[in-house]
Amino acid sequence: MVSGSDKFTAPLGLALCVVKNRTPWNGLTAGSVVATLRMIVAFPLFRHRFSQGIALSGVKG
């Protein structure tokens, strides 16, 4: 459970913006693009670490 609005994730903050306000679609779209672009940029940079973490988790089949 998130204790304060300063600790919200981007998708949760955007969803609450729709509920509380009269849905400013231009701001909502800009926020969605920023939240998505961060992950699109971060994944290629840390792809090797992600795959190492999965390999080290020790999941046996």
Secondary structure by P-SEA (a helix, b strand, c coil): cccccccccaaaaaaaaaaccccaaaaaaaaaaaaaaaaaaaaaaaaaaaaaaaaaccccc
